[in-house]
């Protein structure tokens, strides 16, 4: 049964498509959100306090602005306290500085009102999100007439910056998205996704890549990576120095990686069951057949972790235990804590998707377009991933510099509607995966606790896609010997943190209390990358060292093409 908590609010407050997998365009989403806010109110006392604070702050800003003007008529620079207005041009221009400070004051007042609105937590979360989107869009830095840095550059370049901005804008209109990096610099297989390997199996859903050993001997148990299907696998293989895949190979593991196909109209009817049976389970069979080992080590990243865990639960229901160990990176199995994503999910939004692109849609199933996903991903952090580039690209005429991570971020993928709708309803809405026997996959009632394998669970402390407390929830779902490790930074940067860089830190705690906060309170902090901790843990489950294979695949699984293969190069 669907939950009756904040995950499944009253139909009187229709929701939005969720983000991570489920998003649609941000503008229609905000429109629907505002419709749901009618009838809400702010308590009179709270409103009076906000008004009083606002009037006091307005007076302070005005007096400070007057005080900055010295007798010689020059403005005394004063920090504004926001990186959007940190440039010297904002400080030197009294009118610009005043407009920035008033904008920040207005933004703060609006957010205080949003916090004061009466309603349940989901409704209040939606209000906060909608107000924040409007506030970020309204920044004076986003408009040429109010941005002194852009105006100054236009004058010093005699209008060349504006001409360049128009050219970049027209280029992005043709592309259909705001450019976050110089996409012409990168090519998959040439300077990203370059770890040497071979495609040894393919079907209509994925290609299986086996990587060339980089050591004379390898652990006898192979390693299978299952990345998310909502974006390209090469986030795990951007550059040699930050490649999780290359690092794993260098540690002496015979490594296989699933490269999901970018779905087109020929795959429009594929279901969650298809991705489990003909995706993850088929990949497990291929690795078993090629290596001769019945129990490989396995790793799932983000949605890939949900997929591989579901596949192992299906196999457990069939009496099989093929995983020697399981690693879950920023993965949700218990969807009780999904952070900001929760505010977008309710029965109405799920039904809308099911009626438009789901298996039972009157006009037939459809695709969730990759551009919709990419746009909504960006609008979860609009100042960093949208308006920053609007200002730089179009107002200042500065082409964004090349950055491999942002190139990958823009290399979006489609999703089959039926597969996406099943995932949306059974995880984000009804949270069934954690409940033994609550859902059926590939004809089996599944129970994740039936998986007999030690589990390494990783969460990123600043992750806004998979909140680390949500990732910690997997410790209560899985029954094997568990190790939870928390890394610094966010969903991607926290994972892609090679030891050689000596950056960030991570936390460990051998005890697993019920609550995430209690775990952190007793955790120890370590400098550097969590990769070394994981590598030590993984080697204990990988068996003895044996001679590395001289060729990929075997007689049954022959080389098809060199890595990274065709599938990862297909554009959405």
MOHU-V95442 format. One record per backbone hydrogen bond with DSSP energy under -0.5 kcal/mol. NH is the residue of the N-H (numbers start at 1). CO is the residue of the C=O. If there is no record, write none. Layout:
BEGIN
nh->NH co->CO
nh->NH co->CO
END
This chain:
BEGIN
nh->8 co->5
nh->9 co->6
nh->13 co->10
nh->22 co->19
nh->23 co->19
nh->29 co->25
nh->30 co->26
nh->31 co->27
nh->32 co->28
nh->33 co->29
nh->34 co->30
nh->35 co->31
nh->36 co->32
nh->36 co->33
nh->37 co->34
nh->38 co->35
nh->40 co->37
nh->43 co->116
nh->47 co->43
nh->48 co->44
nh->49 co->45
nh->50 co->46
nh->51 co->47
nh->52 co->48
nh->53 co->49
nh->54 co->50
nh->55 co->51
nh->56 co->52
nh->57 co->53
nh->58 co->54
nh->59 co->55
nh->60 co->56
nh->61 co->57
nh->62 co->58
nh->63 co->59
nh->64 co->60
nh->65 co->61
nh->66 co->62
nh->67 co->63
nh->68 co->64
nh->69 co->65
nh->69 co->66
nh->70 co->68
nh->70 co->74
nh->73 co->70
nh->76 co->68
nh->77 co->75
nh->85 co->82
nh->86 co->83
nh->90 co->87
nh->91 co->87
nh->92 co->88
nh->93 co->89
nh->94 co->92
nh->97 co->93
nh->98 co->94
nh->99 co->95
nh->100 co->96
nh->101 co->97
nh->102 co->98
nh->103 co->99
nh->104 co->100
nh->105 co->101
nh->106 co->102
nh->107 co->103
nh->108 co->104
nh->109 co->105
nh->110 co->106
nh->111 co->107
nh->112 co->108
nh->113 co->109
nh->114 co->110
nh->115 co->111
nh->116 co->112
nh->117 co->113
nh->117 co->114
nh->118 co->41
nh->124 co->120
nh->125 co->121
nh->126 co->122
nh->127 co->123
nh->128 co->124
nh->129 co->125
nh->130 co->126
nh->131 co->127
nh->132 co->128
nh->133 co->129
nh->134 co->130
nh->135 co->131
nh->136 co->132
nh->137 co->133
nh->138 co->134
nh->139 co->136
nh->142 co->139
nh->143 co->140
nh->146 co->143
nh->147 co->143
nh->147 co->144
nh->148 co->146
nh->151 co->147
nh->152 co->148
nh->153 co->149
nh->154 co->150
nh->155 co->151
nh->156 co->152
nh->157 co->153
nh->158 co->155
nh->159 co->154
nh->160 co->157
nh->163 co->159
nh->164 co->160
nh->165 co->161
nh->166 co->162
nh->167 co->163
nh->168 co->164
nh->169 co->165
nh->170 co->166
nh->171 co->167
nh->172 co->168
nh->173 co->169
nh->174 co->170
nh->175 co->171
nh->176 co->172
nh->177 co->172
nh->183 co->181
nh->185 co->182
nh->186 co->183
nh->189 co->192
nh->190 co->187
nh->191 co->187
nh->192 co->187
nh->193 co->237
nh->198 co->210
nh->199 co->561
nh->200 co->198
nh->200 co->208
nh->201 co->208
nh->203 co->206
nh->207 co->259
nh->208 co->201
nh->209 co->207
nh->209 co->257
nh->210 co->198
nh->211 co->255
nh->212 co->196
nh->214 co->249
nh->218 co->546
nh->219 co->252
nh->220 co->544
nh->221 co->542
nh->222 co->220
nh->223 co->254
nh->224 co->297
nh->225 co->256
nh->226 co->299
nh->227 co->225
nh->227 co->258
nh->232 co->411
nh->235 co->232
nh->236 co->233
nh->237 co->234
nh->242 co->239
nh->243 co->239
nh->243 co->240
nh->244 co->242
nh->245 co->236
nh->247 co->243
nh->248 co->244
nh->249 co->245
nh->250 co->246
nh->251 co->247
nh->252 co->249
nh->253 co->248
nh->255 co->253
nh->256 co->223
nh->257 co->209
nh->258 co->225
nh->259 co->207
nh->260 co->258
nh->261 co->205
nh->263 co->261
nh->263 co->414
nh->267 co->264
nh->268 co->265
nh->270 co->267
nh->275 co->271
nh->276 co->272
nh->277 co->273
nh->278 co->274
nh->279 co->274
nh->280 co->275
nh->281 co->276
nh->282 co->277
nh->283 co->279
nh->284 co->280
nh->285 co->281
nh->286 co->282
nh->287 co->283
nh->288 co->284
nh->289 co->285
nh->290 co->286
nh->291 co->287
nh->292 co->288
nh->294 co->292
nh->297 co->222
nh->298 co->325
nh->299 co->224
nh->300 co->327
nh->301 co->226
nh->302 co->329
nh->304 co->301
nh->305 co->302
nh->306 co->302
nh->307 co->303
nh->308 co->304
nh->309 co->305
nh->310 co->306
nh->311 co->307
nh->312 co->308
nh->313 co->309
nh->314 co->310
nh->315 co->311
nh->316 co->312
nh->317 co->313
nh->318 co->314
nh->319 co->316
nh->320 co->315
nh->324 co->296
nh->324 co->322
nh->325 co->296
nh->326 co->454
nh->327 co->298
nh->328 co->456
nh->329 co->300
nh->329 co->327
nh->330 co->328
nh->330 co->458
nh->333 co->331
nh->335 co->333
nh->337 co->334
nh->338 co->336
nh->341 co->338
nh->342 co->339
nh->343 co->340
nh->344 co->341
nh->345 co->342
nh->346 co->344
nh->350 co->346
nh->351 co->347
nh->352 co->348
nh->353 co->349
nh->354 co->350
nh->355 co->351
nh->356 co->352
nh->356 co->353
nh->357 co->353
nh->358 co->353
nh->361 co->358
nh->362 co->355
nh->364 co->361
nh->366 co->357
nh->368 co->415
nh->369 co->367
nh->372 co->369
nh->373 co->369
nh->374 co->370
nh->375 co->371
nh->376 co->372
nh->377 co->373
nh->378 co->374
nh->379 co->375
nh->380 co->376
nh->380 co->377
nh->381 co->378
nh->382 co->379
nh->385 co->381
nh->386 co->382
nh->387 co->382
nh->388 co->382
nh->388 co->383
nh->389 co->386
nh->390 co->386
nh->391 co->387
nh->392 co->388
nh->393 co->389
nh->394 co->389
nh->394 co->390
nh->395 co->390
nh->395 co->391
nh->396 co->391
nh->398 co->392
nh->399 co->397
nh->407 co->403
nh->408 co->404
nh->409 co->405
nh->410 co->406
nh->411 co->407
nh->411 co->408
nh->412 co->410
nh->413 co->230
nh->415 co->368
nh->417 co->366
nh->418 co->268
nh->419 co->270
nh->420 co->416
nh->421 co->417
nh->422 co->418
nh->423 co->419
nh->424 co->420
nh->425 co->421
nh->426 co->422
nh->427 co->423
nh->428 co->423
nh->429 co->424
nh->430 co->425
nh->431 co->427
nh->432 co->426
nh->433 co->426
nh->435 co->432
nh->436 co->434
nh->437 co->446
nh->438 co->435
nh->441 co->444
nh->444 co->441
nh->446 co->439
nh->446 co->444
nh->448 co->433
nh->450 co->447
nh->451 co->448
nh->453 co->451
nh->454 co->324
nh->455 co->481
nh->456 co->326
nh->457 co->455
nh->457 co->483
nh->458 co->328
nh->458 co->456
nh->459 co->485
nh->461 co->487
nh->462 co->489
nh->463 co->460
nh->470 co->467
nh->471 co->467
nh->472 co->468
nh->473 co->469
nh->474 co->471
nh->475 co->472
nh->476 co->473
nh->477 co->473
nh->477 co->474
nh->478 co->474
nh->483 co->455
nh->485 co->457
nh->486 co->507
nh->487 co->459
nh->488 co->505
nh->494 co->490
nh->495 co->492
nh->496 co->492
nh->497 co->495
nh->501 co->498
nh->502 co->499
nh->503 co->498
nh->506 co->526
nh->507 co->486
nh->508 co->524
nh->509 co->484
nh->519 co->515
nh->520 co->516
nh->521 co->517
nh->522 co->518
nh->522 co->519
nh->523 co->520
nh->524 co->508
nh->526 co->506
nh->528 co->504
nh->532 co->529
nh->534 co->530
nh->535 co->531
nh->536 co->532
nh->537 co->533
nh->538 co->534
nh->539 co->535
nh->540 co->536
nh->540 co->537
nh->541 co->538
nh->542 co->539
nh->546 co->218
nh->548 co->216
nh->554 co->557
nh->558 co->556
nh->560 co->199
nh->561 co->199
nh->563 co->197
nh->565 co->562
nh->569 co->566
nh->570 co->566
nh->570 co->567
nh->572 co->412
END
